[in-house]
Amino acid sequence: MATIELRDIWHSYDLAAGKTENPKYAVQDINITYENGSAIALLGPSGCGKTTLLEIISGLRVPTRGQVLFDGEDVTQLTARKRHIAQVFQFPVVYESMSVYGNIAFPLQNDGMERSQISKRVHEVAEILEITNLLNLSVGRLTPADKQKVSLGRGIVRPDTAAVLLDEPLTVIDPKAQWGLRRKLKQVQKELNFTMIYVTHDQHEALTFAEEVTVMDVGNICQVATPKVLHEEPENTFVGFFIGSPGMNLFDIDVSDGKTVRFDGTSISVPQDITEKLLSAKGKLTLGIRPEYIKTFSSEEKDCISGKVKLVEDNGAYQIVTTVFGDINIKSRAEESLKIKEGDTSWLQLQQDKLKFFNEGRRIDFN
């Protein structure tokens, strides 16, 4: 178990390949610390640099610049084995010719551990992973989910494991089995108190697994926060839109009259202290609000803005209603009982204390 610190990490595949003219960077200016025993998710779209960062942490890749420290010790040039890192990849990495027991025991046998101690440790890990009944089976007979448990077991069986890194571990798992395996990963992390870093592009996986989520985009860290903070206080428009299903409504606004927020011919009244701060801002202003903080009505109500319904999506427990205001689409979450259809007029009431404002993509703090 270890505290992992990344200091001024940059990495360029161009430079690694000897291309020095206008090199592109997969990750840049990364400075972050993951405390010992924490459950972390690295979340972002494909190509944002999260797997590169994971490889740098594991020792599979040496960064172009910067340092990786475990418990304060510089391990930048050490291999994954010397860092005592366990890794679980998208596709289960197992030895098909061996039994489940043989797979989990293999690292301990290589370390020269006594047979009795190997047996004890393998059974301890198998019990935690709930695969004791599979120990004598050939790995080739297992489901992908059970193979992934075996892969994890082989990674955590060493008593000196410093951290567990998981790169999209549920990719090939049947959707019905994903929830159970994710629950088991979280349980193992808490029970053994490992530093566990989980890489995924799936926000549901990240937000339900991690105590803290690192959101990345185009090689940069956008925000590091708890799932609740990411939802309620996104640092920028990317996090606002990327987190949530659907994501935050975002649209450009004008406040030149000093009294209201206007967008595409529609006005919203906001407190004077907000308009004053918005007037002092330089550059593009954007308003953001999540669909769940917009009430939808099928008839005129007080303090509402009205538009035409473009789309109604029935999700069973609720509806997502898309209302058009000129060139702007606003999504709201409505009760399943609301009778509304495409082409109708809808009235939207935006919850004032949930409005977020951004200046050139960065959230404005009104405190």
Buried (B, 14 or more C-beta within 10 A) or exposed (E): BBBBBBBEBBBBBBBBEEEEEEBEBBBBEBEBEBEBBBBBBBBBEEEBBBBBBBBBBBBBBBBBBBBBBBEEEEBBEBEBEEBBBBBBBBBBBBEEEBBBBBBBBBBBEEEEBEEEEBBEBBBEBBEBBEBBEBBEBBBEEBEBBBBBBBBBBBBBBBEEBBBBBBBBBBBEBEEEBBBEBBEBBBEBBEEBEBBBBBBBBBBEBBBBBBBBBBBBBBBBBBBBBEBEBBBBBBBBBBBBBBBBEBBBBBBEBEBEEEEBBBBBEBBBEBEEEBBEBBEEBEEEBBBBBBBBBBBBBBEEEEEBBBBEBBEBEEEEEBBBBBBBBEEBBBBBBBEEEBEBEEEBBBBBBBEBEEBBBBBEBEBBEEE
